[in-house]
Amino acid sequence: MVVAGDPHEMIARAVNCPISEFGGRFADEIANGAARRRCEALDLLWRKAREGHPASIKEVITLTGASMGEAAFRRDAEEAEETEPRPKKRPPGKRELAHAAAQTAGEGTEWGDDLLGTMQ
């Protein structure tokens, strides 16, 4: 509520705390609450930008400066490319297996080289 700018009296009533004790009990939250929420908001914004959300990317670049933002995104993109697994070579399909078997179909049989003319 401090982040939203509500007066301390209203916040004290909301948390059922006497106003005389409010400053002592919640001194850390009053002093650092806004900074913590801003940090959380920036962290969320950064995550959305890394996921590729265009508005978030634009906002991050605006907040950090174009050169810093671009350098960070390039570095992150290069790291992502390096860590992405290489696509696996797919196993041969039925047609490829049949074609490979046909290449050596006559070997070791009485047909011998008779089949060579039909396979080309």
C-alpha positions in Angstrom: 0.0 0.0 0.0 3.0 2.3 0.6 4.0 1.7 -3.0 0.5 2.9 -4.1 1.0 6.1 -2.0 -1.6 5.4 0.6 -1.2 7.4 3.8 0.3 5.6 6.8 -2.9 6.1 8.8 -4.9 4.2 6.2 -2.3 1.4 6.1 -2.2 1.1 9.9 -6.0 0.7 9.9 -5.8 -1.9 7.1 -3.3 -4.1 9.0 -5.1 -3.5 12.4 -2.1 -1.7 14.0 -2.3 1.4 16.2 -0.8 4.4 14.3 1.6 5.0 17.2 3.2 1.5 16.7 3.0 1.5 12.9 6.3 3.2 12.2 8.2 1.0 14.6 6.7 -2.3 13.5 6.8 -1.7 9.8 9.9 0.6 9.5 11.7 -1.8 7.1 8.6 -2.2 4.8 8.0 1.6 4.8 11.6 2.4 4.0 12.3 -0.4 1.5 8.9 -1.6 0.2 8.8 0.6 -2.9 12.3 -0.4 -3.9 11.5 -4.1 -3.5 8.4 -3.8 -5.6 10.2 -1.9 -8.3 12.9 -4.6 -8.3 10.2 -7.3 -8.7 8.6 -5.3 -11.5 11.9 -4.9 -13.4 12.7 -8.6 -13.0 9.3 -9.5 -14.5 9.8 -7.0 -17.3 13.2 -8.4 -18.0 11.9 -12.0 -18.1 9.1 -11.0 -20.5 11.7 -9.2 -22.7 13.9 -12.3 -22.8 10.8 -14.4 -23.9 10.5 -12.0 -26.9 7.6 -9.8 -25.9 8.1 -6.8 -28.1 6.6 -4.1 -25.7 8.8 -5.4 -22.9 11.9 -5.4 -25.1 11.2 -1.8 -26.0 10.6 -0.8 -22.4 13.9 -2.5 -21.3 15.8 -0.7 -24.0 14.2 2.6 -22.9 15.0 2.1 -19.3 18.6 0.9 -19.7 19.6 2.8 -22.8 19.7 1.4 -26.3 23.4 0.4 -26.4 23.2 -1.5 -23.1 20.0 -3.2 -24.0 21.1 -4.3 -27.4 24.4 -5.6 -26.1 22.7 -7.7 -23.5 20.2 -9.1 -25.9 22.9 -10.0 -28.4 24.9 -11.7 -25.6 21.9 -13.6 -24.4 21.0 -14.6 -28.0 24.5 -15.9 -28.6 24.5 -17.8 -25.3 21.1 -19.3 -26.3 22.4 -20.4 -29.7 25.4 -22.1 -28.0 23.3 -23.9 -25.5 20.6 -25.1 -27.9 20.9 -28.8 -28.7 21.7 -29.7 -32.2 18.8 -31.3 -34.1 19.2 -35.1 -34.2 19.7 -36.8 -37.5 16.4 -38.5 -38.3 16.5 -42.2 -39.0 16.0 -43.3 -42.6 12.4 -43.8 -43.7 11.0 -46.9 -45.5 11.7 -45.6 -48.9 15.4 -44.8 -48.1 15.8 -48.3 -46.6 14.2 -49.9 -49.6 16.4 -48.0 -52.0 19.6 -48.9 -50.0 18.5 -52.6 -50.0 17.9 -52.5 -53.8 21.4 -51.2 -54.4 22.9 -54.5 -53.2 19.9 -56.8 -54.1 21.8 -59.0 -56.6 25.1 -59.4 -54.7 25.8 -63.0 -53.7 23.0 -64.4 -55.9 22.9 -66.1 -59.3 21.3 -62.9 -60.6 24.6 -61.1 -60.1 24.9 -58.0 -62.3 21.6 -58.6 -64.2 19.7 -56.3 -61.9 22.1 -53.3 -62.3 20.5 -52.0 -65.5 17.0 -51.7 -63.8 18.1 -49.8 -60.7 19.4 -46.7 -62.4 
